[in-house]
Amino acid sequence: MIPSSSVKVVVVGAGLAGLSAASTLMKAGFQHIQVLEAMSRPGGRVHTTRPFGQDVIELGANWIHGQEGNPLFQLAQEQGLLLEESGSAKTMCLPGSVTPRDYFFEESGRKLPMDQVDQVCAFFSKLTSRAFSSELDPKHSTQSLGGYLDQEFAQSLQATSKVGQRLFEWCKRSECTDEASSSLYEVSAVQLCHYVALEGGFFNSLGPGGYQALVDTLLDSLPPGTVLCDRPVRSIRWALEGESHAHPVSVLCQAGQCFTADHVIVTVPLGFLKENGAAMFEPALPTSKASAIERLGFGTVDKIYLRFEKRFWPDDCAGIQLVWDAGPEDEKVYQHSQSEGGAWRDTWYKKICGFDTVARHPTVLCGWITGREAQHMETLDERMVGEVCVRLLRSFTGWSVEEPAQVLMSKWWSEPFVRGSYTYPPPGVDAVREHNALAAPLPQPSDAGHSQEKVHFFA
Ligand SMILES: Cc1cc2nc3c(=O)[nH]c(=O)nc-3n(C[C@H](O)[C@H](O)[C@H](O)COP(=O)(O)OP(=O)(O)OC[C@H]3O[C@@H](n4cnc5c(N)ncnc54)[C@H](O)[C@@H]3O)c2cc1C
């Protein structure tokens, strides 16, 4: 057995998974570890910025979901990085004496009564909870989440009113943010029960250093030089044999630099693997892995930050939610727009759920957008996106809304080393099986029967 101190390990990707893997190996006595990161910064889908002054703006991950058994929560707690009052509510802004909550507006400019909003949202939440807790009737086993929700909603009292229907469509659109999907008709209803919600508050926020503080903690645990940025990996040869190969793995960077190793840990996003996985590995990945990469969904969620000179919303307003008369989540509207090719592009902005207030930024709003519309938005210029958002805010609220002083949006789909935001289970896909196939280590061909895996994946 080779002592761990002489084993060479290459980790591809310096997101939370890659950095955690490197840090854990270091603590276990491994010394020759090289982390290769394609981008010019570590962190990956954690991207903490400070575009509006000292306080942070998160372009990627924002909250730590769940507490018990969550290594990120544990690390953040040990390091004193958590915001104390965070936990169960998603509220992004906490003005002193009032209890903030979302304002819902219709296209006509009418503010919807809260009891009506609460009733529909509570009913929606009851239906999704059933899906998450595997209490779905077997008749829904092959259905999409959208199909199941529509069917159940159609039989409810709320479905008899126009407002009820419109609010229900808003709930579906908002759920697309959690699922990173273009539409809930792309998401499996029965597979959601495999999502394990950890005990403890769901929306745990980080303190003034934001998510980057966690990345920095992991970086600090590694010797200088362990992480190399601007090193996109082009190919991984993972079954080298014979005397000329002292190490069975060789990792080649785009610029030609080559790293040999005993093991490689691959933590690149599923979106990147979908585009490049077939060409990246030699020998090619086994069918189980290739098919997991193809079958699992990887959708786009983007944020649009608008900074205004003055706040124009009331103290108790935690967010401005947009309730359209029709679509885009209505199944008929969705399918019609698909059959018409690019027609949905003209109304891409209908996919913005609304605008939330932002912690520590009293004059900033954050809009959320998902799916193909988010991908389309990424092709537009920020000024134009800002103008569209202001038009929406003016027409829905009737308030006087000035042009934003700054607009900043994420572009996760356009990022060549990410290509999306996170994973979802499409209908008909066994998500647990595919995740396990993706995460399983690859053995050396000649090592069959031994536990000498050379390539390790983080799903
Ligand atoms: C908008 C958004 C909001 C989110 N909100 C939350 C949230 O609130 N809470 C939460 O828990 N999660 C959230 N997430 C998800 C969370 O950010 C990710 O699950 C997590 O950061 C993934 O970490 P990772 O290390 O697996 O992957 P990544 O962070 O994607 O790291 C992979 C790294 O691999 C690098 N890479 C890719 N290709 C190559 C290559 N060829 N060579 C070298 N390096 C390569 C990439 O550049 C990247 O740095 C959000 C994500 C997004 C996009």
The ligand as an SDF file (V2000), in Angstrom:
LIG
                    3D

 53 58  0  0  0  0  0  0  0  0999 V2000
  -27.9720   31.5090   -9.1730 C   0  0  0  0  0  0  0  0  0  0  0  0
  -27.6340   30.3650   -8.2300 C   0  0  0  0  0  0  0  0  0  0  0  0
  -28.1640   30.3720   -6.9550 C   0  0  0  0  0  0  0  0  0  0  0  0
  -27.8770   29.3270   -6.0810 C   0  0  0  0  0  0  0  0  0  0  0  0
  -28.3770   29.3870   -4.8080 N   0  0  0  0  0  0  0  0  0  0  0  0
  -28.0300   28.4360   -3.9160 C   0  0  0  0  0  0  0  0  0  0  0  0
  -28.3820   28.5780   -2.5460 C   0  0  0  0  0  0  0  0  0  0  0  0
  -28.9780   29.5770   -2.1260 O   0  0  0  0  0  0  0  0  0  0  0  0
  -28.0340   27.5750   -1.7040 N   0  0  0  0  0  0  0  0  0  0  0  0
  -27.3430   26.4600   -2.1450 C   0  0  0  0  0  0  0  0  0  0  0  0
  -27.0750   25.5600   -1.3370 O   0  0  0  0  0  0  0  0  0  0  0  0
  -26.9680   26.3280   -3.4270 N   0  0  0  0  0  0  0  0  0  0  0  0
  -27.2780   27.2960   -4.3090 C   0  0  0  0  0  0  0  0  0  0  0  0
  -26.8420   27.2100   -5.5990 N   0  0  0  0  0  0  0  0  0  0  0  0
  -26.0980   26.0040   -5.9990 C   0  0  0  0  0  0  0  0  0  0  0  0
  -24.6510   26.0560   -5.4990 C   0  0  0  0  0  0  0  0  0  0  0  0
  -24.0600   27.2510   -5.9220 O   0  0  0  0  0  0  0  0  0  0  0  0
  -23.9030   24.8720   -6.0840 C   0  0  0  0  0  0  0  0  0  0  0  0
  -24.5740   23.6750   -5.7740 O   0  0  0  0  0  0  0  0  0  0  0  0
  -22.4830   24.7390   -5.5550 C   0  0  0  0  0  0  0  0  0  0  0  0
  -21.8250   25.9760   -5.5160 O   0  0  0  0  0  0  0  0  0  0  0  0
  -21.7750   23.7480   -6.4600 C   0  0  0  0  0  0  0  0  0  0  0  0
  -20.4370   23.5850   -6.0520 O   0  0  0  0  0  0  0  0  0  0  0  0
  -19.5040   22.6120   -6.8990 P   0  0  0  0  0  0  0  0  0  0  0  0
  -18.1580   22.7230   -6.3390 O   0  0  0  0  0  0  0  0  0  0  0  0
  -20.1350   21.2660   -6.9980 O   0  0  0  0  0  0  0  0  0  0  0  0
  -19.5730   23.1790   -8.3840 O   0  0  0  0  0  0  0  0  0  0  0  0
  -19.0500   24.6240   -8.9270 P   0  0  0  0  0  0  0  0  0  0  0  0
  -19.1830   25.6500   -7.8710 O   0  0  0  0  0  0  0  0  0  0  0  0
  -19.7500   24.8290  -10.1960 O   0  0  0  0  0  0  0  0  0  0  0  0
  -17.5070   24.3340   -9.1440 O   0  0  0  0  0  0  0  0  0  0  0  0
  -17.0460   23.6100  -10.2480 C   0  0  0  0  0  0  0  0  0  0  0  0
  -15.7970   24.3100  -10.7520 C   0  0  0  0  0  0  0  0  0  0  0  0
  -15.2720   23.5500  -11.8470 O   0  0  0  0  0  0  0  0  0  0  0  0
  -14.6780   24.4790  -12.7320 C   0  0  0  0  0  0  0  0  0  0  0  0
  -14.4820   23.8410  -14.0310 N   0  0  0  0  0  0  0  0  0  0  0  0
  -15.4030   23.5230  -14.9730 C   0  0  0  0  0  0  0  0  0  0  0  0
  -14.8180   22.9850  -16.0390 N   0  0  0  0  0  0  0  0  0  0  0  0
  -13.4900   22.9280  -15.7770 C   0  0  0  0  0  0  0  0  0  0  0  0
  -12.3650   22.4740  -16.5050 C   0  0  0  0  0  0  0  0  0  0  0  0
  -12.4890   21.9500  -17.7170 N   0  0  0  0  0  0  0  0  0  0  0  0
  -11.1340   22.5900  -15.9470 N   0  0  0  0  0  0  0  0  0  0  0  0
  -10.9930   23.1280  -14.7020 C   0  0  0  0  0  0  0  0  0  0  0  0
  -12.0310   23.5780  -13.9660 N   0  0  0  0  0  0  0  0  0  0  0  0
  -13.2760   23.4740  -14.4930 C   0  0  0  0  0  0  0  0  0  0  0  0
  -15.6840   25.6130  -12.7770 C   0  0  0  0  0  0  0  0  0  0  0  0
  -15.0930   26.7940  -13.2700 O   0  0  0  0  0  0  0  0  0  0  0  0
  -16.0800   25.7110  -11.3050 C   0  0  0  0  0  0  0  0  0  0  0  0
  -15.2950   26.6510  -10.6080 O   0  0  0  0  0  0  0  0  0  0  0  0
  -27.0630   28.2500   -6.4940 C   0  0  0  0  0  0  0  0  0  0  0  0
  -26.5060   28.2600   -7.7730 C   0  0  0  0  0  0  0  0  0  0  0  0
  -26.7800   29.3130   -8.6290 C   0  0  0  0  0  0  0  0  0  0  0  0
  -26.1410   29.3220   -9.9840 C   0  0  0  0  0  0  0  0  0  0  0  0
  1  2  1  0
  2  3  1  0
  2 52  2  0
  3  4  2  0
  4  5  1  0
  4 50  1  0
  5  6  2  0
  6  7  1  0
  6 13  1  0
  7  8  2  0
  7  9  1  0
  9 10  1  0
 10 11  2  0
 10 12  1  0
 12 13  2  0
 13 14  1  0
 14 15  1  0
 14 50  1  0
 15 16  1  0
 16 17  1  0
 16 18  1  0
 18 19  1  0
 18 20  1  0
 20 21  1  0
 20 22  1  0
 22 23  1  0
 23 24  1  0
 24 25  2  0
 24 26  1  0
 24 27  1  0
 27 28  1  0
 28 29  2  0
 28 30  1  0
 28 31  1  0
 31 32  1  0
 32 33  1  0
 33 34  1  0
 33 48  1  0
 34 35  1  0
 35 36  1  0
 35 46  1  0
 36 37  1  0
 36 45  1  0
 37 38  2  0
 38 39  1  0
 39 40  1  0
 39 45  2  0
 40 41  1  0
 40 42  2  0
 42 43  1  0
 43 44  2  0
 44 45  1  0
 46 47  1  0
 46 48  1  0
 48 49  1  0
 50 51  2  0
 51 52  1  0
 52 53  1  0
M  END
$$$$
